[in-house]
Amino acid sequence: MDHIIADQLPDGDETDRIIAAEFEQLRESALFTRSPVLSRLLQFLVEHRLRGGRSAPKAYAIATEALGRSADFDPAVDSYPRVMVGRLRTLLDRYYAETPWIHRLRVPQGSYEIVVQHRSAPPARAAADAEGDMAVELAPNTNTGVAGVASSHHKRDAGISARSGYARRVAALLFVLLAAAAGWWTYANWGRMGGATPVPMPLLEVGVPQAGETPVSRALARALDGRLRDGFRRFELVDLRSAEANGASAAASQPDYRLDVLLVRDLDGPADVTLVLNRVADQRTIWSQQFHLEKEQMPEFAPVDTAIAQIAGDYGVIVRDQVQRHPDDFAPGFPCLAQFNRVRQMRSATAAKQIDACLRATLDRTPNDPVALSALSLVRFGDWQPRRNTPEGAAAFAEARALAQRAYENGPGSSAGLFAMSRANFYAGNCPAGLAFGDGAMRLNPYDADIAGFLGLFKLACAQAEEGAALLQRSLDLDASYPGVPAVTLAFVRSQAGDQQAAQVILDRVPTPSKMEPQFMMVRAIVQARQGHLPEARATWQALLKYTKQPANAAPETVLRQFLITPAVIVRASAALRESGVVPSSPAS
C-alpha cells in the first residue's frame, strides 16, 4: 500500500488532514510499533478513507488486502476481519487513554470505517472515560465547511435525560433558525434601516486554564491566562469577555466563542498546553492546537503568541468562521470588516465596491470608528494605486490620507489609528514618519501578524533591510495561513540573498488565491529562473503581462508600476528580472 501523508492532501478537506496527521502519530507510537498487523490494518482503513472511500471497506477487502488472507477467503464463514478490527478498537482506546487528545481516530462498533471524534473541551480525565464527555464524532460523509469539524451526532452527558436533551436540541434549532432569519432580514434591509447599530464584534471567552493543584501549577495557569488575555484584548476584530463576568452580566453577554485551556506540567518542568476553540452556538470545536514548552519558556509562554494571532487576527479563525458561515453578509460593523479582510487577499473591482459601500454605511452610524476609518483608507489607497497620475487617482489618494488622519485623531491610542497613519506617510514617501507610526502600532499589538508583515515591507523599502526581513519572518511565524504580500516579499529577499530553496518553500506555502496576484507571479518568475527553469519563468512573466494587460515587450518598470508603489522596490525588482534572464537585459527605454 502506498503511504499517504497529510501534506499531500488537498487543502479543502481538513477532516482528511486530521486523519492523516493522527495516523502519523499512531504508527510511530510504541503500541502500534509492537503490533505490526494492527498497524497495517489501521493503515488500510485510513488509506481507504483518504483515497476517497466514503463507505466502509468490505470484510473481504480487509482480509485479503490488509490481513494477508488468500483470494479464496470467505467472510461468511471466517470472522477474522471482525475480530482484528475489534482488537484495533481496543488498541486505539489504550493509546488515547494514555495521551491527552483533542481529536482522535475511532472505528465505531458495527462498522469498519475510520471516523474522527472531537472533544468540545480539553481532556480533563483519561480518554477511557471519554464516552461520558460531550464529543463530536466525524463521519466520512459529513461536510461542514468549517475547519473540517463536522458531526454525525452529539453525545449528551449521562446526567441529562434523553427527553431533556431532545427538547434542548429542538429549542436550540428553533433559536438558530430564528436568528438566521433575523440575520437575513437585517442583511437584506440594512441599507434602509437609517440609524441601525452596526453588528458588534464577536465575543470571545477564555476559560480558566485547567491545571494541577500544586502552587506551581496554579501560578503557571495564572501566567498563561494573563498571556492569552493580554494578546486577545489588543485585537480589534474580537471583543474579550471579562474574566469577572458572572451572574446576570454573564447571561447578558453570552460569548460567541469559548477558548478552553489545559496545562499539563511534568515533574521535571516541561509542560503541554492544549487550546481548543469552540463555537458556542452549536458547541462545535472549530480549531485546536497543542504546544510543548520547555521549562525555560515558562512563565512567559511566548510560543502561544502564534495561537493568539491565528485566533484573533485579521485573517484569523474567528474572522474566517464568520465569513464561511455568512459569505454574503456585508452588513455594517463586523461583517463588513470581516469581508474587507477577506478581499484584501484577492482584490476585485466588484468586491472593492461592496466593501466601500458597507464601510461608508458603518461610518454613517459610527463616524468616529478608527477601525472602519482605517479600513476605508486602505480601500481608497487601493483605488489610487492603478490610477496614479490621473484626477481619479489624486482624489482617491487625498481621501485615503484624510481618512487615515481621522482614524488617528479618533484612535491615537489604537493600533488601527497608528497604522493608518503609518501607511499614509509611507505611501506619501515620508519614511521617518511612516516608520515611527508603524513602530508605535507594533508596540501596541506585537501579536498582530498583519502589522508585523506590512511594517516589514515599509522598513525594507525605507532601507532598513535587516529589521524589515525580521518583521516579515515574524509575520509568517505568527500566522502563515494568509501571508499574501509579506510572504512573497520575504521570498524575494531570500532569493536576492541566493537562497532559492528557502524562497521556493515560502512560495509553495502561499495560499492559492494569493498565487494569482501579480506580486506572486513576479517573484515566482525570478525564483524559477534562478533555479534554472528559464522557460517556465518566462511563461510566468507572460502570464503576468496578460494579467496587467501590458504588451509582450513592455519594460519591467512599466509593468511593475501597475501593482507596486515604491520606486526603490520597482527598481530592485526590475533589476532582478533582468539579471535572472526573465526579461531581456537591455535597459528600459
N, C-alpha and C positions, 0 to 999 in steps of 0.2 A: 504494500500500500504506500502511495506517495504521502509524504508528511506535509500537512498544511500548517502554516504559521500565521499568526494574527496579522502581520504586516503585509501579507499577500492578499488579504481580503478586500473587497470593495469597501469604500468609505461609507456607503449608505446603510449597512446592516450592522449596527452596534451590538445587537444580540449575538451575532456570529462572532464578533471580535471578543466578546466576553467569554464565549465558549472556548474559542481557540486559546485565549490567554490563560484561562483556568486549566485547560488541558496541559499546557506547557508546565505549569506549576505541579500538577498531579504526577505527570510522568517522571519528573525529576525527584519526587519525594521518595523517602526510604520505603514506605509501604508499597508503592507501585513498582519500585525497582526490585523488591523482593518477590513480586508477583507478576512475572512476565506474561503469563497467559491472560490475567485480568487486565494488564496494561494494554495488550494487543486488542482485547475486546473493547476497552474504553476507546482506544484509537479508532477502531472500526465504527463505533456508534457516532463518535464526534465527526469523523470524516464523511460519513453518510449524511449527517446534518449539514456540514459546511459545503458539500458538493451539490446541495440543492434538494436533498431528500426532505420533503415536507410531511412525510408519513413515516411511521416506524418501519425499520427493516424487517424482513421476514425471518422466521426462525431458521429456515433452510440457508439463507444467505449468511446469517451469523455463524452457523455451524461450519459451513464449507469455506467461507472467506476469512473468518476471524479465528475460528477454533480448530482448524485443521482437519475437519471431517472430510471423508471422501464424497464423491459426487452421488453415490447411491444412498446417502443419508436420508432417513425418513423421519421427519419431525413428528409424525403421528404416533410413532411407537418409541421414540427416544426423546427424553426430556432434558438432554444435556444443555441446550442453549438456555432454557428457562432456569436451570439450576445455576449455571455460571453467571447469568445476569443477576440472580438473587445474591450470589456471593459478591458481585460487583457493587450492588447497593450497600451491602454490609461494609465493604471496604471504603466506599465513599463516605459513609456515615462515620466510620472510625477516623478517617482523615480530617473531616471537618469538625469532629468533636474535639480535636486537639489543636485546631487552627482558627484564630479569630477570622470571621468571614463576613463580607458584605453581600456577596453573591456566590452561589455555589452550584455545582452541577448535581443533578438528580435524575434517576431513572424511576419514574412513578411506578407503583405497584400495578401489575397487569399490563405493562407496556414495555416496549424495547426502545423507546425514543429518549433522547437526551433533552432535558429542559433545564432552564436556569431559574433558581429561586433567589429572590432578592429580599433582604431584610428592609423593613421600614424604619429601623433604628439600629445603632451599632450593637454587636453581640454583648450581652450582659451576663451570659452564662454559657455553659457548654452547648455545642451545636446539637448534641444528642437530645437536648430539651427543645429543639427549635420547632417541633410540631406545635408547641403551645404559643409560639411567638406569632404576632401578626406578620405575615410574609406574603410576598407576591411571587407566584410561580409563572415562569415564562414558557409558554408552549411554542413549538417551532412555527406554527401557523399564525402567531399573534403579531400584529403590526400596530404600534402606537405612533410612530413618527417622532418620539421624544426620547433621545438618548438611549434607544433600544430598550426602554423599560416598559414592558407590557405585562398584562396579567391574564391568565386563564381563569383564575378565581382567587378570592381573598379568603384567608382563614381567620376567623374571629377568635379572640381569647376565650379560653374554656369557661370563664365565669360569666359570659354573656349568652343568654339563651338564643336558640335559633330564631324564635319569633321576634325577639328584640333586635337581633342583628338584621333580620329581613326588613323590619319596619324602619330601622335607621337607614338602611341602604335605599329603600324606596324614598324616604324623606330627603336623603342626600341627592338622589337622582332628580327629584322634583325641584329641589333648590338649584341644582346645576342648570336644569332646563330653563327655569325662570330667569336665572342670572344670564344665561346665554341669550335668551330672548330680549331681556332688557339691554344687554350689551349690543345686540344687533340694532335695536331701535335707536340707541344712543348714537351708534356709528352712522346710521342712515340719516339721522336728523340733526347731527351736531352743528351743521352749518346754519341751521335755522333756530338754534337754541339761545341766541343772544349772549347773555352773561353767564352761561353754564360754567361750572367749575371744571377745570381740566382734570383728567384722570390722574390720581396721585401715583407716586412711585410704589412699587411692590414693597410689602413689609416683610422683613426677614427677622426671624427669632433665632438666637443662638442658644442652644441648650447648655445647661451647666455641664462641663466635662465630667464624664464618669471616670473615676479613678479609684485607687485604693484608699484605705482609711488611715494610713500612716501619715504623720505630719509632713513628711517629704512629698508624698503623693498629693496631698491636699494643696500644698504650696505650689507644686508644679501645675496642678489643674487650674489654680487661680492665675498663674502666669500665662498659661496657654489661652485661657478665656480672655485675658486682657489683650493679648496679641491679636486675637481674632476680632474682638470688638474695636480695637484701635484701627485695624485695617478697614473693616466694613464701613465704619462711620465716615471715612474720608471720601467714599464714592458718592456720586450724585444721582445715580440711577437706581438706587435702592435705599429704603429707609430701614434703620436698625431699630428693632423693638427694644425698649429699655429693659435692662435686667431687673429693674424694680417693678415692672408692670405686673399687677396681680389683681385678683378680685374683679370688680366691675370694670376697672380700666382695662384689664387684660381682655375681658369679653368684648369690650367696645373696640378693641384694636386687634382683632383676630389676624394673625400673621398669614401671609400668602405662602411663605416658605419657612421651613424649620431646618436648621443645621444641628444634627446630633453629633456629639463629640465623645470619643472614647480614648482614654490614655492608659496604656498598659506599660508599666515600668518594670524592668528586670532588676534583680537584686544587685547586680554589679553596675547599674547606672543607665544603660541604653533603654530606649522606650519606643513603642509603636504608637502612633497617633492615627486614629481612624476617623474620617469625616464623612458623613452621609447627609446629603441634601434632599429633603423631602418636600414635595408639593402638598400643602396642607389640604387643599380642596378634595383631593381624591386619595391622599395618603400614598402617593407614588414616590418611590425613590428615583430621582432623575440624574443624580451624579454622586459619585463616591470616590474616595482616594485614601490611600494609606501611606504614611511616612514612617521611615525608620530613622530615628535620631540617636546619634551618639551622645555620650554624657556631656561632652564639651559644647554641644548645640543647645543645651538647656541651661537656664530657663528662658533664653531669648526666643527659641522656637522660630528662628528665621526661615527655615525651609518651608513653613506653612504659608509664607508670603505668596507662593505660586497659587495655592488654593484660594487665597483671598482675591487675587487678581482674576482667576478663572471663574469665580462665582459672581463677583460684583462688577467686573469691568465692562467697558462699553460693548464688547463682543462676548460677554460672559454668559454663563449658563442661564442665569435668570432672564437676561435680555433675549437670548435665543429661544428659551422656552416660551416666553410671552409671544414672540413673533411667530413661532411654529404653531401655537395654539390659535392665534388670531392674525393670520398672514395678510389680511386685507384691512386691518384696523389702523386708520390714520387719524384717530380722534385726537383732539388737543391734549397736551400733557404727556404722560409717559408713553402711550402708544406711538405718538408721533416721534418722540426722541428715540425709541427703540427702532422704528423703521429707518430713521435718519442714520443710525449707526450701521444698520444692515446695508443700506445702499452706498455707504462710503466705500465699501469693498468693490463695488461694481456700479459705477455711476452711469445712469442713462438719463436722457432728456425727460422722459415721462416720469421717472421716479423723482428726479430733481424738482419737477413742477409740483408733484404731490407733496413732497416734503416742504417745499417753500410755502405752499398753501396752509398746511397744518401747523407749521411753526408760527406763521403770522396769526393764525387763529388762536394758538396758545398765547401769544403775546397780546392779543386783543383782550384776553381775560386776565392775564398776569403780566403786565407790561414791564415789570422790573425783574423778571426771572433771568438770572445770569446764565443759567444752563441753556435755555431756549435762545437767548440773545447770542451766545457763543456759537450755538449750532447754526443759526441763520446766517451769522457772519461767515462761517466756513462755507455754507452753501453759496453765498454770493461771491466769495473768493473763487469758488469753483466755476461760477458763471463768467468771472473775469478772465480766468486763465486762457481759454481758447479765443477770447475776443480782445486780447490786448491790442492797443493802438487803434481801437475803434471807439466811437462815442458810447456804445452799449457797454463795452468793457470798462471805460472810465467811470460810468455811472455805477456799475456793479462794484468796482473797487472802492469808490467813495462810500457807498452804503455799507460795504463789508467793514471798513475801518470805523465808521460811525457806530455800527452795531457792536463791534469789539470794545469800543470806548464805553458804551452804555453797559456792556456786560461787566467791565471792570469797575465802573462807578457804582453799580448796584451789587457787586460782589467782590470788593477789594480783598477780602479775606478768603475767597474761594478759589480752588484750583481752576474752575471754569473761567472765572473772570481774568485771572492772571494769565492763563494760557491763551485766551482770546487776544490779549494784548501782545503776548509773545509772538503769536502768529502774524498779527497785523504789522508789527515792527519788522519782522523778518521779511515779509513779502514786500515791504517798503524799502528794503535794503539797509535797515538800521540794525546791524548785528549786535552792538553792545546792549541796546535796549531790549531787543528780542531775546537775547540770552539771559539778561537779568530777570525779566519777567518769567521766562521759562524755568530758570533755576528756582524761583520762588514757588511756582506751581509744583515743581518736583519735590520741594521740601514739604509742601502741604500734603502731597499724596505720593509717597515713594513706592506705593504698591501698584500704581497705575501703569500698565504696560503701554497704553496708548500715549500717555505723556512722555514716558521714557523713550519710546520709539521716535516720536516726531521731534523731541528736543535733541535726540541723537542726530537726526537729519540736519537740524539747524546748525548744530555745532560742527558737523562735517563741512557744511557749506561756508561756515564762518571761520575756517582754518583752525579748528580745534579737533583735529582728526582723531587723536588718541581718546579723548573724552567722548567724542561722538560715537566711535566704534564700541566703546564700553557700554554706552547707553543703549545702542541698538542691540547688543548682546543681552543686556538686562531685560529689554522688552521681550525678546524671544524666550528668555529663561522664565519670565513671569507667566507668559501665556503665548504659546506658539500656535494656537488654534486658528487665529485670524490675523496673521502677521502683516500681509499686504506690503506696502511700500517700504517700511523699515527692514523687513526681511530681505527684500530684493536689493536694497541699498547695501546691507551687510554682505550679501553675496558678491556684490560689485567690489566692495572693499577687500574681501578675501581674494577675489580674482586678481585685483590690482597688485596684491602682495605676493602673487604667484601660487597661491594655494587653490588650485582649480577643484580639487576633490572636496574641500570644505565648502567652496562656493556651490558646487553641484548638490551637495547634501542639503543645503539651505533651500535651494530652488526646488528640489524634489518634494520638500515638505510644505511648500506654499499651497494653500487650498486651490481647488480647481477654478473658482470664479476669478481669483486674482491672477491666474495664469493667462487670462485673456486681456489683461491690462497691458498698455504699451511699455511701461517700465519693466515689467517682467520679460517681455519679448526682447527688449533691447539687451538686458543683462544676459539673458539666456543665449542670445546670438554670440555675444562676446565670449562667454564661457565655452560654448560649443567650439568656436574657432580655436581657442587656446588649448582645447583638448585634442585638436587635430581633426575635428569634424567640420571642415570648412563648407562643403556643400550644404549640410544641414543648417549651418549658421547663416549662410546666405539665403536659404529658403525661409528661415525665421525672420530675417530682415525684410524680405519681400512681403511676408505676411504683415509686418509692422507698417510698411509703406501703404499696403492696401487698407489697413485699419485707419491710418491717418490721412488717407486719400491724397497721397503725395506721388509724384511721378517716379518711375524706376530709377532715374538718375539724380534724384534730389540729394543735395548735400546733407550730411547728418545733422549739421547745425539747424537747417531749415526744418527737418523732421522733428528733432528733439524739442524745438520751441513749441510744438503743438501740445506737449504734455509736461514739460519741465519749466520751472520758473526761474531758477537761479542761474545767471550767466556762467559763473565759475563751474557749476555742475555740468552745464551743456558743453563747455569747452573740454572738460576732462573726459566726459563720456564720448564725445566726438573723436577725440584723440585715441581712445581705447578701441573704438570701432575701426579706425584706420590702421592702427598698429597691429591689431589681431587679424586683419585681412578681410573683415566682414564687408567693408566698402573699399573702393579704390583709395590709394594712399595720397593722391593728389590733393592739395589744399582746397578748401572751399572757395568758391568764387565770391 
